[in-house]
Amino acid sequence: HELFAGVKRDEVFGPVVVFGLGGVYVELLRASAMRFAPFSAVQAKNFIEGTWFHPIIAGARNQAAANIEVLAAMLSRLSILAMEQPHVRTIDLNPIIATGDEAIVVDAKIEL
């Protein structure tokens, strides 16, 4: 699965983590969700499972499922990084290739 994750720093609310379908689907489907940072891996798992596209990455129609636990850990760590590093303005991880075993960031951009 191609996914994306990122951080945007809102002037009022602080860091916000964005997560969604990645690659070309970012522009085509605009399938993403946002959550205020920081949050735990358990909260991240609930965040992922609450998205409308969760069935797609969970293995709909006998497709391979992404490892939700690994993705939740990645999103949680990203949210903590965003809180602990106020000089980071944005982070863009796209695509993230998620399999049943791992999630690998293929391309990353960080704006300070």
SULDA-V312131 format. One record per backbone hydrogen bond with DSSP energy under -1.0 kcal/mol. NH is the residue of the N-H (numbers start at 0). CO is the residue of the C=O. If there is no record, write none. Layout:
BEGIN
nh = (NH,NH)
co = (CO,CO)
END
This chain:
BEGIN
nh = (2,3,4,5,6,7,8,9,13,15,16,17,18,19,20,21,24,25,27,28,29,31,32,34,36,43,44,45,46,47,48,49,50,53,56,57,59,62,65,66,67,70,71,72,73,74,75,76,77,78,79,80,81,82,83,84,87,88,89,90,91,92,93,95,96,97,98,103,105,108,110)
co = (95,19,92,17,90,15,88,13,9,7,34,5,32,3,30,1,21,22,23,24,24,29,18,16,14,39,40,41,42,43,44,45,47,50,52,53,54,59,56,98,65,66,67,68,69,70,71,72,73,74,75,76,77,78,79,80,84,110,110,6,108,4,106,2,103,0,101,96,94,91,89)
END
